Amino acid sequence: MFGFGMPEMIIILVIVMVVFGAGRLPEIGGAVGKSIRNFKKASEGKDEIEIKPKES
């Protein structure tokens, strides 16, 4: 995937953990997943995009 090997992926993960902290990683992963899902829906031509307010 994009020419990234395991050592590069580990270095990126360590940098992300230092910047955001280990507690926020699930939040970031969820946001990235939703973004990718919405991008795929938009590129397929579907007009519906799910937008929900953040629950506290």
Backbone as XML, in Angstrom:
<?xml version="1.0"?>
<chain id="A" units="angstrom">
  <residue number="1" name="MET">
    <atom name="N" x="0.843" y="-1.174" z="0.000"/>
    <atom name="CA" x="0.000" y="0.000" z="0.000"/>
    <atom name="C" x="0.890" y="1.241" z="0.000"/>
  </residue>
  <residue number="2" name="PHE">
    <atom name="N" x="0.927" y="1.945" z="-1.091"/>
    <atom name="CA" x="1.703" y="3.167" z="-1.258"/>
    <atom name="C" x="3.189" y="2.965" z="-0.997"/>
  </residue>
  <residue number="3" name="GLY">
    <atom name="N" x="3.677" y="1.748" z="-1.073"/>
    <atom name="CA" x="5.090" y="1.486" z="-0.862"/>
    <atom name="C" x="5.525" y="1.547" z="0.590"/>
  </residue>
  <residue number="4" name="PHE">
    <atom name="N" x="4.569" y="1.551" z="1.527"/>
    <atom name="CA" x="4.912" y="1.569" z="2.944"/>
    <atom name="C" x="5.109" y="0.139" z="3.425"/>
  </residue>
  <residue number="5" name="GLY">
    <atom name="N" x="6.243" y="-0.098" z="4.084"/>
    <atom name="CA" x="6.484" y="-1.384" z="4.699"/>
    <atom name="C" x="6.148" y="-1.329" z="6.180"/>
  </residue>
  <residue number="6" name="MET">
    <atom name="N" x="6.382" y="-2.423" z="6.865"/>
    <atom name="CA" x="6.077" y="-2.486" z="8.295"/>
    <atom name="C" x="6.890" y="-1.475" z="9.109"/>
  </residue>
  <residue number="7" name="PRO">
    <atom name="N" x="8.195" y="-1.289" z="8.858"/>
    <atom name="CA" x="8.948" y="-0.305" z="9.656"/>
    <atom name="C" x="8.402" y="1.125" z="9.503"/>
  </residue>
  <residue number="8" name="GLU">
    <atom name="N" x="8.020" y="1.497" z="8.279"/>
    <atom name="CA" x="7.476" y="2.840" z="8.064"/>
    <atom name="C" x="6.149" y="3.015" z="8.786"/>
  </residue>
  <residue number="9" name="MET">
    <atom name="N" x="5.302" y="1.974" z="8.755"/>
    <atom name="CA" x="4.001" y="2.053" z="9.423"/>
    <atom name="C" x="4.177" y="2.183" z="10.937"/>
  </residue>
  <residue number="10" name="ILE">
    <atom name="N" x="5.155" y="1.475" z="11.494"/>
    <atom name="CA" x="5.410" y="1.565" z="12.940"/>
    <atom name="C" x="5.884" y="2.965" z="13.311"/>
  </residue>
  <residue number="11" name="ILE">
    <atom name="N" x="6.756" y="3.545" z="12.496"/>
    <atom name="CA" x="7.247" y="4.902" z="12.763"/>
    <atom name="C" x="6.096" y="5.900" z="12.706"/>
  </residue>
  <residue number="12" name="ILE">
    <atom name="N" x="5.212" y="5.775" z="11.718"/>
    <atom name="CA" x="4.053" y="6.665" z="11.611"/>
    <atom name="C" x="3.149" y="6.507" z="12.828"/>
  </residue>
  <residue number="13" name="LEU">
    <atom name="N" x="2.907" y="5.276" z="13.261"/>
    <atom name="CA" x="2.060" y="5.031" z="14.434"/>
    <atom name="C" x="2.664" y="5.657" z="15.685"/>
  </residue>
  <residue number="14" name="VAL">
    <atom name="N" x="3.975" y="5.547" z="15.861"/>
    <atom name="CA" x="4.640" y="6.139" z="17.026"/>
    <atom name="C" x="4.509" y="7.663" z="16.992"/>
  </residue>
  <residue number="15" name="ILE">
    <atom name="N" x="4.686" y="8.260" z="15.831"/>
    <atom name="CA" x="4.547" y="9.717" z="15.712"/>
    <atom name="C" x="3.128" y="10.156" z="16.043"/>
  </residue>
  <residue number="16" name="VAL">
    <atom name="N" x="2.127" y="9.428" z="15.542"/>
    <atom name="CA" x="0.724" y="9.753" z="15.827"/>
    <atom name="C" x="0.445" y="9.623" z="17.317"/>
  </residue>
  <residue number="17" name="MET">
    <atom name="N" x="0.982" y="8.583" z="17.959"/>
    <atom name="CA" x="0.766" y="8.399" z="19.391"/>
    <atom name="C" x="1.401" y="9.530" z="20.201"/>
  </residue>
  <residue number="18" name="VAL">
    <atom name="N" x="2.559" y="10.007" z="19.773"/>
    <atom name="CA" x="3.217" y="11.102" z="20.486"/>
    <atom name="C" x="2.416" y="12.395" z="20.322"/>
  </residue>
  <residue number="19" name="VAL">
    <atom name="N" x="1.912" y="12.636" z="19.127"/>
    <atom name="CA" x="1.198" y="13.887" z="18.862"/>
    <atom name="C" x="-0.171" y="13.896" z="19.535"/>
  </residue>
  <residue number="20" name="PHE">
    <atom name="N" x="-0.937" y="12.816" z="19.387"/>
    <atom name="CA" x="-2.316" y="12.803" z="19.865"/>
    <atom name="C" x="-2.510" y="12.085" z="21.194"/>
  </residue>
  <residue number="21" name="GLY">
    <atom name="N" x="-1.620" y="11.221" z="21.570"/>
    <atom name="CA" x="-1.780" y="10.443" z="22.797"/>
    <atom name="C" x="-2.527" y="9.152" z="22.519"/>
  </residue>
  <residue number="22" name="ALA">
    <atom name="N" x="-2.273" y="8.146" z="23.345"/>
    <atom name="CA" x="-2.856" y="6.823" z="23.116"/>
    <atom name="C" x="-4.361" y="6.814" z="23.363"/>
  </residue>
  <residue number="23" name="GLY">
    <atom name="N" x="-4.863" y="7.677" z="24.223"/>
    <atom name="CA" x="-6.286" y="7.690" z="24.541"/>
    <atom name="C" x="-7.170" y="8.168" z="23.408"/>
  </residue>
  <residue number="24" name="ARG">
    <atom name="N" x="-6.630" y="8.980" z="22.511"/>
    <atom name="CA" x="-7.430" y="9.539" z="21.425"/>
    <atom name="C" x="-7.347" y="8.727" z="20.144"/>
  </residue>
  <residue number="25" name="LEU">
    <atom name="N" x="-6.512" y="7.697" z="20.096"/>
    <atom name="CA" x="-6.366" y="6.913" z="18.876"/>
    <atom name="C" x="-7.679" y="6.288" z="18.402"/>
  </residue>
  <residue number="26" name="PRO">
    <atom name="N" x="-8.515" y="5.703" z="19.276"/>
    <atom name="CA" x="-9.788" y="5.154" z="18.781"/>
    <atom name="C" x="-10.695" y="6.222" z="18.160"/>
  </residue>
  <residue number="27" name="GLU">
    <atom name="N" x="-10.709" y="7.411" z="18.730"/>
    <atom name="CA" x="-11.492" y="8.516" z="18.167"/>
    <atom name="C" x="-10.999" y="8.870" z="16.773"/>
  </residue>
  <residue number="28" name="ILE">
    <atom name="N" x="-9.705" y="8.974" z="16.634"/>
    <atom name="CA" x="-9.115" y="9.340" z="15.351"/>
    <atom name="C" x="-9.384" y="8.251" z="14.318"/>
  </residue>
  <residue number="29" name="GLY">
    <atom name="N" x="-9.239" y="6.991" z="14.729"/>
    <atom name="CA" x="-9.517" y="5.880" z="13.822"/>
    <atom name="C" x="-10.964" y="5.868" z="13.357"/>
  </residue>
  <residue number="30" name="GLY">
    <atom name="N" x="-11.878" y="6.122" z="14.277"/>
    <atom name="CA" x="-13.292" y="6.166" z="13.922"/>
    <atom name="C" x="-13.599" y="7.300" z="12.955"/>
  </residue>
  <residue number="31" name="ALA">
    <atom name="N" x="-12.998" y="8.452" z="13.189"/>
    <atom name="CA" x="-13.221" y="9.600" z="12.307"/>
    <atom name="C" x="-12.663" y="9.341" z="10.909"/>
  </residue>
  <residue number="32" name="VAL">
    <atom name="N" x="-11.501" y="8.727" z="10.844"/>
    <atom name="CA" x="-10.910" y="8.408" z="9.540"/>
    <atom name="C" x="-11.780" y="7.389" z="8.805"/>
  </residue>
  <residue number="33" name="GLY">
    <atom name="N" x="-12.268" y="6.388" z="9.527"/>
    <atom name="CA" x="-13.142" y="5.385" z="8.913"/>
    <atom name="C" x="-14.422" y="5.986" z="8.362"/>
  </residue>
  <residue number="34" name="LYS">
    <atom name="N" x="-15.048" y="6.881" z="9.132"/>
    <atom name="CA" x="-16.270" y="7.546" z="8.662"/>
    <atom name="C" x="-15.980" y="8.417" z="7.445"/>
  </residue>
  <residue number="35" name="SER">
    <atom name="N" x="-14.838" y="9.095" z="7.455"/>
    <atom name="CA" x="-14.474" y="9.940" z="6.322"/>
    <atom name="C" x="-14.287" y="9.116" z="5.054"/>
  </residue>
  <residue number="36" name="ILE">
    <atom name="N" x="-13.606" y="7.996" z="5.182"/>
    <atom name="CA" x="-13.386" y="7.128" z="4.023"/>
    <atom name="C" x="-14.715" y="6.580" z="3.518"/>
  </residue>
  <residue number="37" name="ARG">
    <atom name="N" x="-15.580" y="6.156" z="4.449"/>
    <atom name="CA" x="-16.887" y="5.622" z="4.066"/>
    <atom name="C" x="-17.710" y="6.677" z="3.322"/>
  </residue>
  <residue number="38" name="ASN">
    <atom name="N" x="-17.736" y="7.905" z="3.846"/>
    <atom name="CA" x="-18.481" y="8.977" z="3.189"/>
    <atom name="C" x="-17.885" y="9.328" z="1.830"/>
  </residue>
  <residue number="39" name="PHE">
    <atom name="N" x="-16.569" y="9.293" z="1.722"/>
    <atom name="CA" x="-15.920" y="9.569" z="0.441"/>
    <atom name="C" x="-16.296" y="8.510" z="-0.589"/>
  </residue>
  <residue number="40" name="LYS">
    <atom name="N" x="-16.316" y="7.236" z="-0.178"/>
    <atom name="CA" x="-16.699" y="6.162" z="-1.096"/>
    <atom name="C" x="-18.144" y="6.321" z="-1.552"/>
  </residue>
  <residue number="41" name="LYS">
    <atom name="N" x="-19.040" y="6.656" z="-0.608"/>
    <atom name="CA" x="-20.441" y="6.870" z="-0.970"/>
    <atom name="C" x="-20.575" y="8.015" z="-1.963"/>
  </residue>
  <residue number="42" name="ALA">
    <atom name="N" x="-19.840" y="9.097" z="-1.722"/>
    <atom name="CA" x="-19.919" y="10.255" z="-2.607"/>
    <atom name="C" x="-19.360" y="9.944" z="-3.985"/>
  </residue>
  <residue number="43" name="SER">
    <atom name="N" x="-18.305" y="9.167" z="-4.040"/>
    <atom name="CA" x="-17.702" y="8.855" z="-5.332"/>
    <atom name="C" x="-18.533" y="7.845" z="-6.122"/>
  </residue>
  <residue number="44" name="GLU">
    <atom name="N" x="-19.388" y="7.072" z="-5.452"/>
    <atom name="CA" x="-20.266" y="6.129" z="-6.137"/>
    <atom name="C" x="-21.498" y="6.824" z="-6.711"/>
  </residue>
  <residue number="45" name="GLY">
    <atom name="N" x="-21.715" y="8.065" z="-6.351"/>
    <atom name="CA" x="-22.838" y="8.808" z="-6.879"/>
    <atom name="C" x="-24.057" y="8.801" z="-5.989"/>
  </residue>
  <residue number="46" name="LYS">
    <atom name="N" x="-23.975" y="8.224" z="-4.817"/>
    <atom name="CA" x="-25.098" y="8.253" z="-3.894"/>
    <atom name="C" x="-25.216" y="9.655" z="-3.311"/>
  </residue>
  <residue number="47" name="ASP">
    <atom name="N" x="-26.435" y="10.159" z="-3.252"/>
    <atom name="CA" x="-26.638" y="11.524" z="-2.775"/>
    <atom name="C" x="-26.740" y="11.616" z="-1.265"/>
  </residue>
  <residue number="48" name="GLU">
    <atom name="N" x="-26.945" y="10.502" z="-0.588"/>
    <atom name="CA" x="-27.147" y="10.511" z="0.856"/>
    <atom name="C" x="-25.823" y="10.417" z="1.592"/>
  </residue>
  <residue number="49" name="ILE">
    <atom name="N" x="-25.564" y="11.360" z="2.465"/>
    <atom name="CA" x="-24.382" y="11.322" z="3.331"/>
    <atom name="C" x="-24.890" y="11.430" z="4.761"/>
  </residue>
  <residue number="50" name="GLU">
    <atom name="N" x="-24.459" y="10.502" z="5.585"/>
    <atom name="CA" x="-24.920" y="10.461" z="6.978"/>
    <atom name="C" x="-24.183" y="11.501" z="7.807"/>
  </residue>
  <residue number="51" name="ILE">
    <atom name="N" x="-24.935" y="12.415" z="8.374"/>
    <atom name="CA" x="-24.359" y="13.436" z="9.254"/>
    <atom name="C" x="-25.136" y="13.404" z="10.556"/>
  </residue>
  <residue number="52" name="LYS">
    <atom name="N" x="-24.445" y="13.084" z="11.639"/>
    <atom name="CA" x="-25.065" y="13.019" z="12.947"/>
    <atom name="C" x="-24.325" y="13.954" z="13.894"/>
  </residue>
  <residue number="53" name="PRO">
    <atom name="N" x="-25.038" y="14.644" z="14.768"/>
    <atom name="CA" x="-24.341" y="15.473" z="15.753"/>
    <atom name="C" x="-23.603" y="14.600" z="16.756"/>
  </residue>
  <residue number="54" name="LYS">
    <atom name="N" x="-22.504" y="15.126" z="17.259"/>
    <atom name="CA" x="-21.693" y="14.377" z="18.227"/>
    <atom name="C" x="-22.463" y="14.237" z="19.525"/>
  </residue>
  <residue number="55" name="GLU">
    <atom name="N" x="-22.563" y="13.003" z="19.998"/>
    <atom name="CA" x="-23.261" y="12.746" z="21.251"/>
    <atom name="C" x="-22.308" y="12.941" z="22.429"/>
  </residue>
  <residue number="56" name="SER">
    <atom name="N" x="-22.769" y="13.632" z="23.434"/>
    <atom name="CA" x="-21.907" y="13.902" z="24.590"/>
    <atom name="C" x="-22.139" y="12.886" z="25.670"/>
  </residue>
</chain>
